[in-house]
Structure formats: structure tokens, C-alpha cells
């Protein structure tokens, strides 16, 4: 599975729960469905490395891990 975050600038859709994992990287024009069954089109994909902090119990230090992530931009219409 591919970790991802969905974002949109449409106020009526920002609060919806969008997928956070994908089977494949979505393509432009694909449809993504929220838990409430509303759908938006993929208008952009950004590949990023996200940093996560966690506490290493043995050394009692904060460690940082980077992992790949996609940002999926959603809208009603293709740009």
C-alpha cells in the first residue's frame, strides 16, 4: 500500500474523510471517493518525503524517520 494524503481547496469537501492509503499512485483524472461516497477528481500528485518523530525507548531519545508519501490534490474539474 502507498501512504498518502488528500487535499482540496473546495470548502465543502475539506472536512470529509479521504483515503490515506492507495493500492497504486492515482493518475490525473482518476476519481477518489470519501467515506461519505462523495467523489472528486485527481488534479495533481506530489511525491514527498515526510518526517515522523518517535521516542526510542532504549536510548530515551527522539528519533526521526523519513518515509515516502504522496499528496493527492482533488477538485471537481480537471485543470
N, C-alpha and C positions, 0 to 999 in steps of 0.2 A: 504494500500500500504506500501511497505517496502522501506525505503530510502537506496540508495546505490551509490557506485562509481565504475566505471570500470577502470581497469588499464591493460596495456600490455607493454612488453618490445620490441615489434615489431615496429621499427621506422615508417614504412609505415602506421601504424594503430593508433598511438598515437594521431594524430590531429583530428580523427573522433569524431563525437558526439555520445556517447554511452548512453544507458538508465541510468536514475538517480533514477528511482523507479521501483520496481518489485512487481508482484502480489504474488509471493511466493519466498522463498530463492532458487536460482538456485542450481541444483545438478551438481556434476562433470560430464563433458561430454555434458551438455546442450549447446545449441547454443544461442549466443546473437547477435542481429542484430543492426548495427549502422544505423543512419538516411540515409546514402548513400547506404544501402542494403548490405554492406559487413558484413560477419559473422565470428565470432571466437568462439572457444570452451572454456567453463569454465574449468580451470585447478586448481583453488583454490578459497576458500571462507574464509574470515576473518571477524569475528564479533568484532566490536569495539564500544566504546562509544566516540562520538565526542562532543567537547565543542564549543558552539557558544556564542559570546558576543552580548549583545544588550543593548541599553540605556533605563533604567527605567525612564519614563518621570516624574512620580510623585516624586521620590526621587532624580532625576538627577544623578543617579549613574549607572555605568556599572555593569550589572548583567551577570552571566554565567549560561547557561543551558546546561545540557548534554542530549544527545539523542542517541538511538541505531542506528547503521549504519552497512551495510555490504560492504566489499571491495571485488569486483569480479575480479579475475585475469583471463585474457584472453590470449589465444595463438592459433596457427594454429593446433597444435597436442597435444593430451593428453600426459601428462608426466608419 
